[in-house]
């Protein structure tokens, strides 16, 4: 099972959504999960994971989800392969047994050009990172996802679900 996760914040409350699917090309979710977590940490630039990681772990525990791959809205590494981002912290928190693919909508400072992919007719790239998967495989997986727009169908659904709360 592949799990896409996203988090939205209102004041100090976090609203977490997860969408499961079986294959990268799926056009429909096999499951939809939502959770809320009061008292989310404040955002600190460069330490996004401190705010987001507890939320993702809460969703996993709340619904007893055991995906083989998790797709996050963010970066696995912030600089190539040294400075861990949210995805690397998630990978470590799960014991290094769950592949994590990061899909970021905007570059982080110093984002290598090889992380960029274009989808659909968009001239604006997505930035792909991964751990537990080669970069080219992560990029091809995201490129192959359903939808003709920049943001794949199931990632868009995940984003919409966390914002509905």
C-alpha positions as CSV (number, residue, x, y, z in Angstrom):
1,X,0.0,0.0,0.0
2,X,1.1,3.5,-0.9
3,X,0.0,6.3,1.4
4,X,-0.1,10.0,0.5
5,X,-0.2,12.3,3.6
6,X,-0.8,16.0,4.0
7,X,-1.4,18.3,7.0
8,X,-3.3,21.6,7.4
9,X,-3.1,23.9,10.4
10,X,-5.6,26.2,12.0
11,X,-4.3,28.1,15.0
12,X,-2.6,25.4,17.0
13,X,-4.6,22.4,15.7
14,X,-3.5,20.1,12.9
15,X,-5.7,18.3,10.5
16,X,-4.1,15.3,8.8
17,X,-5.3,13.4,5.8
18,X,-4.1,10.2,4.3
19,X,-5.1,8.6,1.0
20,X,-4.1,5.0,0.2
21,X,-3.7,3.4,-3.2
22,X,-2.1,0.2,-4.5
23,X,-0.3,1.4,-7.6
24,X,1.3,4.7,-8.6
25,X,-1.0,4.9,-11.7
26,X,-4.3,4.4,-9.7
27,X,-7.0,7.0,-10.3
28,X,-9.0,6.2,-7.2
29,X,-8.1,5.9,-3.5
30,X,-8.4,2.5,-1.8
31,X,-8.8,4.2,1.5
32,X,-9.3,7.7,3.0
33,X,-8.2,8.6,6.5
34,X,-8.4,11.8,8.6
35,X,-7.2,12.7,12.0
36,X,-6.8,15.8,14.1
37,X,-4.1,16.7,16.6
38,X,-4.5,19.6,18.9
39,X,-1.5,21.6,20.1
40,X,0.7,21.3,16.9
41,X,4.2,22.7,17.2
42,X,4.9,26.1,15.8
43,X,6.5,26.4,12.4
44,X,10.3,27.0,12.5
45,X,12.0,27.6,9.1
46,X,14.4,24.8,8.2
47,X,12.8,22.6,10.9
48,X,9.4,21.9,9.3
49,X,9.7,18.2,10.4
50,X,9.3,19.2,14.1
51,X,5.8,20.4,13.3
52,X,4.8,17.8,10.6
53,X,6.3,14.6,11.8
54,X,4.2,14.1,15.0
55,X,1.1,14.7,12.8
56,X,2.0,12.0,10.3
57,X,2.9,9.5,13.0
58,X,-0.4,10.3,14.7
59,X,-2.4,9.5,11.5
60,X,-0.4,6.2,11.1
61,X,-1.1,5.1,14.7
62,X,-4.7,6.4,14.8
63,X,-5.7,4.3,11.8
64,X,-3.1,1.5,12.2
65,X,-1.7,2.1,8.8
66,X,1.3,0.1,7.6
67,X,2.2,1.3,4.1
68,X,5.3,0.2,2.2
69,X,5.6,3.7,0.8
70,X,4.6,7.2,2.1
71,X,4.4,10.2,-0.2
72,X,4.8,13.5,1.7
73,X,4.3,17.1,0.7
74,X,7.8,18.2,1.3
75,X,11.4,17.1,1.0
76,X,13.3,14.0,2.1
77,X,16.6,15.8,2.0
78,X,17.1,19.6,2.0
79,X,20.5,19.6,0.2
80,X,20.9,16.5,-1.9
81,X,21.7,13.7,0.6
82,X,23.2,15.2,3.8
83,X,20.7,17.5,5.6
84,X,17.6,15.6,6.5
85,X,14.2,17.0,5.8
86,X,10.8,15.8,6.9
87,X,11.0,12.7,4.8
88,X,14.3,11.5,6.2
89,X,13.1,12.1,9.8
90,X,9.9,10.1,9.0
91,X,12.0,7.3,7.4
92,X,14.1,7.1,10.6
93,X,11.1,7.3,12.9
94,X,9.7,4.3,11.1
95,X,12.9,2.3,11.5
96,X,14.1,2.6,7.9
97,X,11.6,0.1,6.6
98,X,9.1,2.4,4.8
99,X,10.1,4.1,1.6
100,X,9.5,7.8,1.6
101,X,9.0,10.0,-1.5
102,X,8.9,13.7,-1.1
103,X,6.9,15.9,-3.6
104,X,7.5,19.6,-3.0
105,X,5.8,22.3,-4.9
106,X,8.5,24.9,-4.4
107,X,12.3,24.6,-4.3
108,X,14.2,24.9,-1.1
109,X,17.3,27.0,-1.2
110,X,20.0,25.2,-3.2
111,X,17.6,22.5,-4.6
112,X,19.5,20.6,-7.2
113,X,18.0,20.9,-10.7
114,X,18.0,17.1,-11.1
115,X,15.1,16.9,-8.5
116,X,12.7,18.7,-10.8
117,X,10.1,17.0,-13.0
118,X,7.4,18.4,-15.2
119,X,3.9,16.8,-15.3
120,X,1.1,17.4,-17.8
121,X,1.3,20.7,-19.6
122,X,2.7,22.6,-16.7
123,X,5.9,24.5,-17.1
124,X,6.3,24.7,-13.3
125,X,8.2,21.7,-11.8
126,X,7.6,19.6,-8.8
127,X,10.7,18.6,-6.8
128,X,11.1,14.9,-6.0
129,X,13.3,13.4,-3.3
130,X,13.3,9.9,-1.8
131,X,14.8,7.5,0.7
132,X,14.6,3.8,0.4
133,X,14.2,4.3,-3.4
134,X,16.6,5.6,-6.1
135,X,15.9,9.2,-7.1
136,X,15.1,8.2,-10.8
137,X,12.6,5.6,-9.6
138,X,10.9,8.1,-7.3
139,X,10.7,10.7,-10.1
140,X,9.3,8.1,-12.6
141,X,6.8,7.0,-10.0
142,X,5.4,10.5,-9.4
143,X,5.6,11.2,-13.2
144,X,3.4,8.1,-13.8
145,X,0.7,9.1,-11.3
146,X,-2.8,9.6,-12.6
147,X,-3.9,13.0,-13.8
148,X,-3.0,15.4,-16.6
149,X,-2.1,18.3,-14.3
150,X,1.0,19.3,-12.4
151,X,-0.3,17.8,-9.1
152,X,-1.4,14.1,-9.5
153,X,-5.0,13.3,-8.8
154,X,-4.5,11.4,-5.5
155,X,-2.1,14.0,-4.1
156,X,-4.6,16.7,-4.9
157,X,-7.3,14.7,-3.1
158,X,-5.0,14.4,0.0
159,X,-4.5,18.1,0.0
160,X,-8.3,18.8,-0.3
161,X,-9.2,16.3,2.4
162,X,-6.9,17.9,5.1
163,X,-8.2,21.4,4.3
164,X,-11.9,20.4,4.6
165,X,-11.9,20.0,8.4
